[in-house]
């Protein structure tokens, strides 16, 4: 829910803050002794005219980083945070929406929330499309139409996204003996938060909005410590336990019923270079993790290698080679053998939790 921001200092507007008397009054209300002492010191000449001029020269000429050299209205990270919160409330209304919902009003709440959230998402998608590689060939009207179409298609996918998230909830509840309920997982598990944000971002990425998807993923990264690229492909029943420090790279492919623990990295080993040493974008360079794999805390798996079905990768293993199905890889094995062989796995070792 959005709250109206109170205007500070009795409602003075920005133009009023510039008036010396009121500006001094407003800034001195909460001054401590040290601040009051600094107010008595002589004003410093900051040479602002020259600094501003040099920054303009850097910004406009020498070091221009603007898309196509022009100023565009960027997507808003703050707005996207509110949008994702609205989407989460629509997906799980009694957990992320309102506590007083019941069978008679929950559908109204979901419809009302989506009716408010989707137009805001469409505006952010429109802003993000400007930064797509082909955007310079489209006029404003075509970008607006494209944003409307993408947002509509995304809305149609919300039931499918929720169905996937239900499998992720099941995997978390079954995979963690400390979990007492699915509500606890939704409210308390950072891994679940990261997966919800990933599922939303991934859907938007597939629909052609990579910048918006990356922003949503980075919001999740900032709040959970879990970094999942929205282009990664992740199957159902996915569970990240604890989660802090997990990194899943752009071209990673993860099957069904996969469980990761904290500080796992699924990263790239090397990067292909094109002309003038520029890295080639989009090349497959991250691991493929097949179904029913468990990867324990601190494991690092690099390169386009395959972790075979029903394998267990032990904690702190550094792995840069493929392993066959039903392998059990531990640190000692990696130090003494250059080849990984399949190894029987007992049920207890696969279900080990923390």
C-alpha positions as MATLAB code, in Angstrom:
seq = 'XXXXXXXXXXXXXXXXXXXXXXXXXXXXXXXXXXXXXXXXXXXXXXXXXXXXXXXXXXXXXXXXXXXXXXXXXXXXXXXXXXXXXXXXXXXXXXXXXXXXXXXXXXXXXXXXXXXXXXXXXXXXXXXXXXXXXXXXXXXXXXXXXXXXXXXXXXXXXXXXXXXXXXXXXXXXXXXXXXXXXXXXXXXXXXXXXXXXXXXXXXXXXXXXXXXXXXXXXXXXXXXXXXXXXXXXXXXXXXXXXXXXXXXXXXXXXXXXXXXXXXXXXXXXXXXXXXXXXXXXXXXXXXXXXXXXXXXXXXXXXXXXXXXXXXXXXXXXXXXXXXXXXXXXXXXXXXXXXXXXXXXXXXXXXXXXXX';
ca = [
       0.000    0.000    0.000;
       1.245    3.471   -0.819;
       1.306    6.121    1.874;
       1.223    9.853    1.268;
       4.523   11.394    2.275;
       4.111   14.201    4.783;
       5.756   17.407    3.712;
       8.497   18.228    6.185;
       8.733   21.289    8.395;
       5.061   22.201    8.575;
       4.375   21.805    4.850;
       6.876   24.224    3.301;
       7.314   23.501   -0.395;
      10.694   23.213   -2.167;
      10.602   26.844   -3.315;
      10.029   27.976    0.253;
      13.080   26.059    1.454;
      15.225   28.415   -0.586;
      14.205   31.440    1.473;
      17.078   32.169    3.892;
      14.958   32.789    6.985;
      12.845   29.680    6.675;
      15.756   27.553    5.445;
      17.749   28.545    8.528;
      14.749   27.902   10.782;
      14.054   24.478    9.262;
      17.659   23.317    9.324;
      18.269   24.472   12.853;
      15.313   22.785   14.541;
      17.214   19.591   15.322;
      20.768   20.936   15.492;
      23.139   19.561   18.074;
      26.016   21.541   19.627;
      28.539   20.471   16.973;
      26.214   21.499   14.142;
      25.537   24.883   15.739;
      29.271   25.417   16.073;
      29.771   24.708   12.359;
      27.074   27.247   11.525;
      29.224   29.937   13.140;
      32.266   29.217   10.964;
      32.893   31.431    7.896;
      31.364   30.253    4.623;
      33.754   28.426    2.283;
      34.132   29.316   -1.373;
      33.545   25.961   -3.072;
      34.234   27.274   -6.590;
      30.964   25.729   -7.698;
      30.744   27.498  -11.059;
      33.920   25.829  -12.285;
      33.039   22.430  -10.806;
      29.588   22.453  -12.395;
      31.038   23.520  -15.753;
      33.654   20.742  -15.678;
      31.047   18.144  -14.707;
      28.897   19.307  -17.629;
      31.845   18.936  -20.003;
      32.437   15.408  -18.715;
      28.748   14.521  -18.863;
      27.968   16.022  -22.274;
      31.222   15.621  -24.191;
      34.142   13.674  -22.824;
      32.391   10.893  -20.896;
      28.822   10.762  -22.148;
      27.170    7.515  -20.974;
      23.604    8.349  -22.024;
      21.780    5.869  -24.205;
      22.141    7.090  -27.799;
      23.682   10.250  -26.337;
      20.327   11.625  -25.190;
      18.534   12.073  -21.869;
      15.785    9.510  -21.322;
      13.433    8.968  -18.416;
      14.951    6.010  -16.608;
      12.970    3.237  -14.914;
      12.481    3.939  -11.226;
      13.891    1.445   -8.755;
      11.610    2.864   -6.056;
       8.533    2.486   -8.260;
       9.511   -1.069   -9.175;
       9.836   -1.990   -5.512;
       6.248   -0.861   -4.969;
       5.147   -2.716   -8.107;
       6.738   -5.989   -7.024;
       5.196   -5.617   -3.576;
       1.826   -5.182   -5.280;
       2.391   -8.275   -7.421;
       3.406  -10.279   -4.353;
       0.230   -9.104   -2.612;
      -1.832  -10.293   -5.591;
      -0.064  -13.669   -5.632;
      -0.240  -14.249   -1.861;
      -2.813  -11.740   -0.606;
      -3.132  -12.874    2.998;
       0.659  -13.001    3.463;
       1.832   -9.930    1.552;
      -1.435   -8.012    1.254;
      -3.760   -7.309    4.164;
      -4.179   -9.243    7.380;
      -7.942   -8.688    7.527;
      -8.786  -10.417    4.245;
     -11.342  -13.215    4.156;
     -13.221  -15.329    1.622;
     -15.710  -12.555    0.887;
     -13.262   -9.769    0.012;
     -10.002  -11.416   -1.064;
     -10.902  -11.524   -4.790;
     -11.862   -7.855   -4.708;
      -8.540   -7.044   -3.059;
      -6.573   -9.004   -5.680;
      -8.434   -7.338   -8.550;
      -8.071   -3.881   -7.026;
      -4.343   -4.429   -6.371;
      -3.687   -5.587   -9.933;
      -5.754   -2.724  -11.331;
      -3.461   -0.300   -9.516;
      -0.202   -2.177  -10.086;
      -0.327   -3.173  -13.751;
      -0.550    0.397  -15.167;
       2.468    1.317  -13.065;
       4.311   -1.719  -14.409;
       3.376   -0.761  -17.961;
       4.941    2.672  -17.471;
       8.167    1.139  -16.167;
       8.232   -1.368  -19.036;
       7.793    1.528  -21.454;
      10.777    3.302  -19.924;
      12.876    0.145  -20.019;
      12.131   -0.564  -23.674;
      13.865    2.685  -24.614;
      17.139    0.991  -23.680;
      16.575   -2.083  -25.838;
      18.956   -2.372  -28.766;
      16.192   -1.849  -31.360;
      14.408    0.980  -29.558;
      15.964    3.691  -31.725;
      13.963    2.334  -34.656;
      10.604    2.804  -32.868;
       8.610    5.911  -32.106;
       6.993    6.700  -28.786;
       3.621    5.325  -29.835;
       5.022    1.947  -30.865;
       6.952    1.676  -27.599;
       3.775    2.438  -25.653;
       1.862   -0.206  -27.606;
       4.648   -2.724  -27.040;
       4.716   -1.986  -23.308;
       0.945   -2.479  -23.125;
       1.199   -5.814  -24.935;
       4.051   -7.060  -22.730;
       2.269   -6.068  -19.532;
      -0.924   -7.788  -20.664;
       0.975  -10.975  -21.511;
       2.745  -10.837  -18.157;
      -0.568  -10.465  -16.325;
      -1.878  -13.545  -18.115;
       1.096  -15.511  -16.740;
       0.463  -14.669  -13.083;
      -1.528  -17.870  -12.378;
       1.298  -19.935  -13.909;
       3.878  -18.034  -11.855;
       1.898  -18.715   -8.683;
       1.651  -22.414   -9.556;
       5.444  -22.566   -9.894;
       5.890  -20.726   -6.607;
       3.588  -23.258   -4.945;
       6.042  -26.016   -5.947;
       8.907  -23.931   -4.558;
       7.012  -23.589   -1.279;
       6.500  -27.343   -1.172;
      10.199  -27.938   -1.776;
      11.157  -25.543    1.021;
       8.766  -27.112    3.515;
       9.880  -30.653    2.687;
      13.548  -29.759    2.406;
      14.026  -27.938    5.707;
      13.259  -29.784    8.956;
      13.210  -26.408   10.737;
      10.235  -25.161    8.697;
       6.995  -25.308   10.681;
       4.598  -24.015    8.022;
       4.408  -22.548    4.540;
       3.444  -19.226    6.127;
       6.745  -19.196    7.996;
       8.562  -19.783    4.715;
       6.749  -16.951    2.947;
       7.269  -14.502    5.792;
      10.741  -15.457    7.057;
      12.835  -17.191    4.394;
      15.028  -14.910    2.251;
      15.459  -17.751   -0.218;
      11.724  -17.784   -0.859;
      11.661  -14.013   -1.317;
      14.481  -14.247   -3.854;
      12.706  -17.017   -5.772;
       9.440  -15.038   -5.905;
      11.269  -12.027   -7.300;
      13.157  -14.275   -9.727;
       9.972  -15.863  -11.086;
       8.497  -12.408  -11.709;
      11.707  -11.059  -13.244;
      12.225  -14.143  -15.406;
       8.746  -13.829  -16.918;
       9.404  -10.190  -17.771;
      12.832  -11.028  -19.183;
      11.358  -13.648  -21.514;
       8.820  -11.086  -22.702;
      11.599   -8.729  -23.793;
      12.184   -6.346  -20.883;
      15.719   -7.168  -19.712;
      16.405   -3.891  -17.901;
      13.228   -4.063  -15.796;
      13.961   -7.708  -15.032;
      17.504   -6.888  -13.908;
      16.271   -4.089  -11.669;
      13.794   -6.441   -9.978;
      16.527   -9.046   -9.500;
      18.818   -6.444   -7.993;
      16.088   -5.342   -5.575;
      15.927   -8.970   -4.413;
      19.729   -9.135   -4.239;
      19.877   -6.030   -2.075;
      17.282   -7.313    0.388;
      18.247  -11.013    0.545;
      21.917  -11.265   -0.439;
      20.916  -13.733   -3.178;
      21.880  -12.862   -6.761;
      19.848  -14.686   -9.433;
      20.123  -13.424  -12.993;
      16.609  -13.188  -14.476;
      17.708  -14.971  -17.669;
      18.675  -18.147  -15.785;
      16.383  -21.120  -16.417;
      15.140  -22.738  -13.188;
      12.686  -25.620  -12.959;
       9.967  -26.290  -10.430;
      10.394  -27.270   -6.761;
      13.447  -25.036   -6.317;
      14.694  -24.305   -2.805;
      17.488  -22.064   -1.536;
      18.075  -22.674    2.174;
      19.572  -19.816    4.221;
      20.635  -18.232    0.953;
      23.113  -15.481    1.761;
      25.816  -15.255   -0.886;
      24.168  -17.488   -3.521;
      25.029  -16.443   -7.096;
      23.292  -17.910  -10.169;
      24.648  -16.639  -13.475;
      22.848  -15.573  -16.625;
      23.059  -18.789  -18.680;
      22.628  -21.237  -15.794;
      20.131  -24.047  -16.358;
      18.652  -25.698  -13.256;
      16.306  -28.680  -13.381;
      13.498  -29.706  -11.046;
      13.758  -30.506   -7.339;
      17.140  -28.786   -6.888;
      18.267  -27.544   -3.481;
      21.044  -25.018   -2.856;
      22.535  -23.811    0.412;
      24.184  -20.523    1.290;
      27.217  -19.156   -0.578;
      26.815  -21.465   -3.586;
      28.151  -19.989   -6.832;
      27.032  -21.184  -10.255;
      29.343  -19.015  -12.285;
      31.457  -18.681  -15.418;
      35.021  -19.967  -15.733;
      36.110  -17.942  -18.752;
      34.642  -15.417  -21.171;
      34.818  -15.526  -24.964;
      36.249  -12.367  -26.493;
      35.298  -10.715  -29.750;
      36.927   -7.893  -31.651;
      39.191   -5.566  -29.666;
      38.883   -7.764  -26.601;
      35.202   -6.997  -26.013;
      33.466   -9.874  -24.237;
      30.831  -11.696  -26.307;
      27.395  -11.347  -24.750;
      24.997  -14.220  -24.155;
      27.377  -17.147  -24.730;
      26.500  -20.242  -22.623;
      29.102  -20.155  -19.852;
      27.362  -21.248  -16.652;
      26.600  -24.719  -15.261;
      23.747  -27.049  -16.103;
      22.315  -28.612  -12.948;
      20.053  -31.572  -13.623;
      17.058  -32.743  -11.584;
      17.240  -33.779   -7.926;
      20.667  -32.255   -7.229;
      21.729  -30.934   -3.805;
      24.607  -28.439   -3.582;
      25.839  -27.684   -0.079;
      27.157  -24.461    1.404;
      30.119  -22.710   -0.142;
      30.378  -24.892   -3.245;
      31.640  -23.152   -6.387;
      30.805  -24.626   -9.789;
      32.247  -22.798  -12.778;
      31.890  -23.087  -16.539;
      29.488  -24.857  -18.877;
      29.683  -28.130  -16.989;
      26.863  -30.544  -16.187;
      26.005  -31.785  -12.716;
      24.293  -35.105  -13.340;
      20.880  -36.023  -12.002;
      20.542  -36.882   -8.289;
      24.116  -35.820   -7.484;
      25.277  -34.296   -4.208;
      28.003  -31.638   -4.238;
      29.567  -31.243   -0.799;
      30.314  -28.031    1.025;
      33.164  -25.795   -0.193;
      33.867  -27.952   -3.250;
      35.532  -26.140   -6.174;
      34.278  -27.822   -9.349;
      35.150  -27.056  -12.975;
      34.289  -30.381  -14.609;
      31.104  -32.257  -15.328;
      30.024  -35.057  -13.025;
      27.836  -38.046  -13.974;
      24.473  -38.812  -12.482;
      24.283  -39.923   -8.838;
      27.748  -38.594   -8.012;
      28.745  -37.607   -4.489;
      31.530  -35.036   -4.671;
      33.433  -33.950   -1.567;
      36.554  -31.853   -1.005;
      38.834  -34.813   -0.292;
      37.836  -36.453   -3.569;
      38.603  -33.301   -5.532;
      42.079  -33.103   -3.984;
      43.002  -36.687   -4.861;
      41.242  -37.452   -8.146;
      41.040  -35.689  -11.483;
      37.964  -37.683  -12.514;
      34.588  -37.881  -10.815;
      32.959  -41.306  -10.735;
      29.353  -42.111   -9.804;
      29.007  -43.147   -6.197;
      26.038  -44.689   -4.351;
      24.178  -42.143   -2.258;
      22.292  -43.197    0.838;
      18.982  -41.509    1.608;
      20.273  -39.927    4.801;
      23.085  -37.985    3.135;
      20.701  -36.502    0.523;
      18.275  -35.326    3.176;
      20.857  -33.752    5.430;
      19.833  -30.246    6.467;
      21.033  -27.554    8.833;
];
